[in-house]
Amino acid sequence: MNNSCSCADARLSDGRQALIDDIRRLKKEKNAVVLAHYYVDGDIQDIADYVGDSLALAQKAQSACADADIVLMCGVDFMADTVKLLCPDKKVLVPDPAAGCSLADSCPPEDFARFIADHPGYTVISYVNTSLGVKALSDVLVTSGNARKIVESFPADAKLIFGPDRNLGAYINSVTGRDMVLWNGACHVHERFSAEAIARLKEEYPEAPVLVHPECKRPVVLMGDVVGSTAVLLDYALKSDSDTFIVATEPGILHRMRQGAPGKTFIPVPPSDSTCGCNDCNFMKLNTLAKLRDCLAGELNEVHVDPALAERALVPIRRMLELSK
């Protein structure tokens, strides 16, 4: 089976080095810090000052940006909003304002408010992959990396709402014995993985551990040898004695895996409707070197948040960071 795909080489171009040189120069001239998620293009990860998952980026935002004038967030919109909330006095920019999130879109604040009203007396736990409006309705936020820890910080009989990712919520219910009420949302990337695709790869690579993100559907999660956030999967892949891995999450993480363990083989699980190895997040891939350069040069696409909404949304973010220590 050929797991390579021309998509993996699409980022290469004749002007690539010139763009990288421009970005490095502009970062110095403008005293800018670049943050990037594991799912963006590898070239952007390489030029970023810090790369991480949602939790790490939130934890790093304030310290990494303390001495910067400009913070450029290469990811999706909810990540940039979080950086702006944590660094309100900084100019926060994004390479492409159209880089949204299907999971956040699956939970409109007005609908979520009605859902909460239908469950009086419940504590609201929301995944960080949400809009500012949903954050403002929440009691505490979580990421895939800290969700179990934060859920288990509540009494065993606590009445809890979890939104918007039904798959992550179901996984946390299964490992904690909780019975959280789940909002019916999902990530379009992780929804496309299938147990059948993993089974086919296991036939070809029977000794390869299966690494699965908990945003995947239950049948996929059950096939995982390791289930965890991108940071957890990366850490396992680098430390494991295995030399081949089957990876069920957005393939941007493979860039970091291959850098950290160049002698190992990382096989992306294809989406259920394709034989191509790329199950890319189209929103994350809106971040490009050219857009990053242009954004920084013109100080374009500045992130602004409503002050009243920001004040309410900051409360569950700070609670998450405190509970994550």
N, C-alpha and C positions, 0 to 999 in steps of 0.2 A: 504493500500500500504506500502510495506517495503522499506524505503528509506536508510536503512543501506547497507553497501557493505563491503566485506572482504578487499577491497583495503585500506579502512581506517585504518585497523589494521596491514597492511603489514610492516609498519616501526618498529614495536615492535620486539625485538629479545633479546636473553639471554645476548648478549654482549653490549646492549644499554647503560647501566650505566657506563660500563668501557670506552666506547667511549666518553661519556660526560665528565667523569673525565679526560681523556687524553686531550681533547680539552681545558678544563679549565686550565689545567696545562700548556699546550703549549702556550696558549694566554698570560699567565703571563711571561713565560720564554722568549718569542720572542717579547714581547711588541706589540701584534697584536690586531687589532680591527676587529670584524666580523659584516658585514652588511648583511641583508637578506630582500628579498622581501616577501610580504604577501602570495605569491603563493608557496613558498617552503614548505617542510615538517615541521610539527609543532615542532618536536624536534629541528630542526635547528633554527626556530624562537625563541624558548625558550633559546637557548644558545647564540644567537646573542646579540651584544651590542646595535644594533639599527635595528628596523624593520619598513619598510614603503613601500609606493608605489614609482613609478619612480620619481615623483617630490620630495617627501620627502627625498629619498635617495640622489638625486642630491644636494638638499639644505643642507643636513647633511654631505655630504662627506668631505668637507674641514674642518669644525669645529670638527667633530667627529674624524677625522684622524690627527689632528694637531700634537699631541704628540706621535703618533704611528709610529713604524718602518715598520710594515706590515699591509696591509688592505686586508682582505679576503672577496670578494664579492660573496654572495650566491644568485644567480639569473640566468640571462642569459648574453650572451656575450656583448650586447650593453650597459648593465648596468656597466659592468666591464670597458669597454672602457671609459665611461663617468667618472667613478671614477678616472681612470688613467689620463684623461685630466685635471681634477680638482685638482689632487694630483700628479703632475708629478715626484716629488722627493721621492715618496713612492714606496715600492715594493707591487704591486697589484697582488693578486693571485685569482684563481678560482678553486673550487673543481673539475670541469670537463670541459675542453675546448670544449667539444661537445655540451654543453648547449647553443644552438642557439635560434633563434626566427623565426617562420614561417612568421610573419608579415614583419620583416626586410628582409627575403629572398624573399618576394614577390615584392621587389623594388630594382633590381640591379642598382647600381649607373650609369652605362653607359646608361641604358634604361631611367632612370630618367633624365639624362642630355639631352637626345634627346627630352623628353617630355617638359622640360623647354624651350629648344630652339624653340619648336613649339608654345610657348606662350610668345613671347617677351613682355617685359614691365610688367610682372607679378611678384609680390612678392611671394617668396616661403616659405610656412609654412610647416614644417615637424614634424610629431609625433616623440617623442624621441625614439620610438621603431624602430630604423633604424640603418643601418650600418654607420660606420665612413665616408665612401665615400658619402653617401646621406646627412649626416649632413654637410659636407663640401660644398655641393651644395646649402644649405639652407640659408635663411635670418634670420629665427628665428625658434626655436623649441618649441613644446608644449607637455604637457601631457594631459591625460583625465581630470585631475583636474584643469588645468589652460587654456585649449584650448579656451573656450568661452571668457574669460577675454582678452586673447591675441588677438584673432581675432577681438574683438570689440575695441581694441586699434587702429585699422586701420580705416581710413575714410570709410563711408558706401559705397562709390562707388569705393573703391580700388579693383584693379584686383589681385586676390589671387589664388595661387595654393595650394592645400592641399594634402599631401601624408604622408604615403602610405595607411592609413586605410580609405577605402571608407565609412564604416559604421559610424565611428566617424566623418568624414568630413560631411556626410549627416546629422547627428544629429546636428552638430554645425550650418550647413546651416539652418536647420529647426527652431532652437531657436534664431538665430540672424537675420534671413531674408537675409542672404548673398547668393551669388551664386558662391561660390568658385569652381574652376575646380578641380575635384578629381582624384587622381591616383587610379587605380583599384587593391588595395591590401586588405588583410584581415587577421585576426588572426584565426588560425584553431580551437582554442578552442571556441571562442565566435561565430564563424560561425555555430557551431553544435547545438546551442540552437534553439528551435523552439517555436512558439506561441502555437502550439498544446500541447506540453509537459506542458507548463505553465497552459494552460486551464484545463488540467486534474488535476493538483495539486490544482488549485483554486476550483474545484468541491469538493475536499476533505478538503481543508482549506480555506473556502470562506472569512474569516475575515483577512487572512494573507496578509500583504503588500508584493508586488512584488518588489524586489530590482534588478535593471538591470544595467549592465555596458554598456556604449555607444558604445563599439566595437561590440555589438550584431546587428543583422539585424533589419531593420526597424519594421517589425511586432512584434518582441520581445520587442523592445524599447517602442512601443506604448502600450504594456501591463504593463509597469513598473509604479508603484506608485512613485518610486524614481529612477531616472536615474543619475548615477554619477560614479566617480572613486572609486577604492577600499576604499580609505580613506573616501570618502563621504558616501559610503554604510555602512562602519563600524561605523562611527559616528552616522548615523541615527539609526542603529540597536541598539546601546547601549543606546541612549537617548529616543527612542520611547516608548510609553506606551503599544504598542502591545507586545504580548508574543510569537507569531509565525511569521516567515518570510520565504518567498520563495525567494531563492537567485540565480540569473542568472549571475554568473561569475565563475572564476576558484575556486574550492572548498577549496583551501588552506586558503582563507580568513575566512572560518568558524572556524578555530582554534582560531583566535583572537576574533571572535564574541562570541564563547562559553566561552572563558576565561573571557571576559569582562562582559558577561551577562549569568552566569551559569544557571539561572532560565528560560531562554528563549529557544525556539526551532527554529533551523535554518535548512531549508530543501533545499538541493541543487537541482537545476533543472537538470535532466538527459539530456545527449545528445540526439538528435533526433533519432539516430540509436541504442539506448540502453535503457533498463529499469533500469540499474544500476545508482546509484546516483553520480557516479564519472565521471566528465568531466575534467580530469586532463590534465595539460600541461605536455607532456612527457619530454619537455626540462627542465622545472623547477624541475621535479622530478628526474633528473639526479644528483641533489645535494643531497648527503646522508651524514649521520654522519661519516661513514667510510672514504669516500672520503675527507671530510672536515679535519678529523684527519690526514690522510696521506699527504694531501696537505700542511697542516701547519707544520707537522713534517719534511718533506723534502723540504719545500719551493718550491713546484712544481707548474707548470702551470702559470708562471708569464706572466702578460699581457704587451705587448709592442705595441706601436702605432707609425706609421710613423710620424716623426716630422713635415714635411711639411703639411701633411694631418691634423695632430692634430692642427696646428696653425689655419687652416681655419675652422675646426669643432668647435673649442672653441668659436669662435665669436657668432654663433647662440645660443650656450648653455648659454653663459654669458648674452646674450640679453634676453633669456627666464627667467633666474633667476632674472634679474633686473625688468622685466615686471610683475613678480609674486609677488613682494613685496606688 
